[in-house]
Structures are given as C-alpha cells and as structure tokens.
Amino acid sequence: MTETDIEETQEVKHLVRIANTDLDGHRSVQYALTGLKGIGIRNARILADCAGIDPTTTIGLLDDAKVEKLRKALADIGDVVPTWMLNRRRDFLTGEDRHLVGVDLTLTVTEDINTMKKTRSYCGIRHERGLRVRGQRTRSTGRSGATVGVSRKRVKG
C-alpha cells in the first residue's frame, strides 16, 4: 500500500482546532501550525519535534492524544524555543519573556499602540495621523487619495 492509499482508508478531520483557531486538516503539521497568528515555519517545526510528531504528517490524521501533545507544546513554547525567537521579549509591564499566539498577540499589539497614543510618544502620534511609523520616507510613497503629482487649477474657458 502506498501512502495515499493509507490516507484514503483513514478518516481525515477537515478541521483541527488548536488555540481557538481552525486549522486545515489536509495540510502537514508544520504548515498547518503556521495558520496560527504568531507561529512561523521554524516555530511550527520546533513544536512538532517537541511534541514527538513528524512535521510532514497530515494534521487531520493525528489522533486526539497527539493533538493534545501539540496543544501542550504550544502552551510551553517559551520553555522550548530560545529566547531570541520569542515575539514578546522583556514585556513592558511584567519584564518577562513570552511568546504570544492568536488573539492574545492581536490584543497586546493594539494595547501597545493605544499606550503609545496616550503617552503622546512620537510613534503614537504617527499612528494617530496614519503616517509611517518605522522611519520610512514619505516624500513620494504612502500617499492616500487618487491624485499623485501636481494638480493644476482649471482654466475657465
């Protein structure tokens, strides 16, 4: 039997729910985990290895025990990956190193931007005005609206 015959005989879960996110059950573990916000391909491979799962297996074919191992590995990702790979190092409020995933990441980024706006920092003011924040040039790019270039007055004829 080939590998495709084995996949056809087993029941494939179309959706696998991890960290309040539905992942495509037909993708491999390493690529399905990248569907989580805050998890890239390197982190996904590390998580799969930590859970003892082959990263190339289809995630929909995993049994519930292995999916639970993936969830546990995701919860303990801060202990598994090196500190430089975490996306929330030296947190502003707590000072600890964490790795945020999913909705927690979105809420934390929004909260950080609102804090910058309240403290009237340079970045916060740029966010308020809808301008580029990270030092990009704005002379010719980043213009909003339909007109680009010089607009002339119309001559009444």
N, C-alpha and C positions, 0 to 999 in steps of 0.2 A: 504494500500500500504506500502511496506517495503521501506527502504532507497535505496536499489539497484534499485527498480522499478522507484523511483523518479529520480535517476541519469540517468537511461536509457531514460526517457522521455525528460529530459533537454539536450540541446546541450552542450557538453563539449569542451572547447577550448583546443586543444592539446598543444599549446604553449602560455605562458603568458610572455609578455616582461616587465621586470622591471629592471631599472638601466643598460640598454644596454646589458642585458643577457636574453636569452630564458630559461624560467623555465618550467618544465614538468607539464602540466595541469592536469594529473591524480593523482598527489600526494597531500597530505594535505598541508595546508598553512604553517604549522610550518616546514615541511620537504622540501617543495619546496623552501622556502626562504633560506635554507642552501646551495642551489646551487649558491648563490651569494658569491663571494670571500669576506671574512671579516665578514660574518654573520654566527654565530653558532646557535645551537638549542635554547639556552637561549635567545639570542637576537631576534631570529625569533618569539618566543612565546611572548616576550615583545612587539614587533612590531605589532603582530596580536591583542593583547589586547588593545594596544594604538589606533589602527585603528577601534576598535569595531567589530572585526571579530572573530568568533570561530576558534581557531587554528587547529581544527580537520576537518574542512570542506575542500572539494576538491577545489583547487585553480582555476581549469578550470571552475567551476560552478559559480564563482563570476561574478557579473555584472561589467560594466566599472566604475561605481561610487565607488564601494568597492575597485577595483584595484587601482583607483586613490587615495583613502584614504591610501592604503598601500604604494604607492609611496611617499605621503606626510609625512607619519610616518617615512619612511626610510630617507627622507631628513632632518627631525628634530630629528634623533636618538640621537644626542648629548645632547638634552634637556630632553629626556625621560629616558635614562638609567643613572645609577650612574657613576660618573667619573672614578671609578676603573674598569669599564667594557669597557671603550673606548680603541681602539687599537693604538691611537696616542696621548698620553698624553704629555703635555709640549713639543710641537713641537720645533725642534732645531732652526728653523728660526723665527717663529712667537711667540712661547711660549704659544700658546693656546691649549686647549684640543679639539680634533676632533676624529671622527670615520670615517675612510676611507673604501670605498666599491668598489669592482670591479677593473677597470683599474687604478683608482687613487691609490689604495693600491699597485699594482704591480709597477707602475711608481715611487712612493715615495720610496719604498724599494730599487729599482735599483739606484735611485738618492742618497740615503743614502750610499750605498755600494761604488758608484763612489766617493762620498765626502771623505769617509774613505781612499780610494786608493790615492786620490790626496794629502791628508794631511799626508800620509805615517804613519798612525796610525798602531798599532800592528794588530788590526783586519783587516785593509785594506791590509796589507802585507800578512796576512794569506789567505785572499780572493784571492789575485793575484796569489799566489802559489798553490791554490787549496787544501789547508790544512784545518784541522778542526779549527773552529774559537772560539767555546764556551768552550774551556778548556778540551775537551775530550782527552783521552790518545791515542797516535798514535803508540805505540810500536808494537802492534800486529794487530790492526784493521785499517781500512781505507786505505789499500794498494791497489794501482792500478796496473793492469797488471795480467798476468796469473800465474806467479810463486809466490809461497808462501814458505818461508823457505830458507834453504841454498842451493845454486846451486854450483855444483862441476864442475871442469874442466873435460872435456872428455879426456880419455887416448887414445893416438893414438896407434893402435894395429898392 
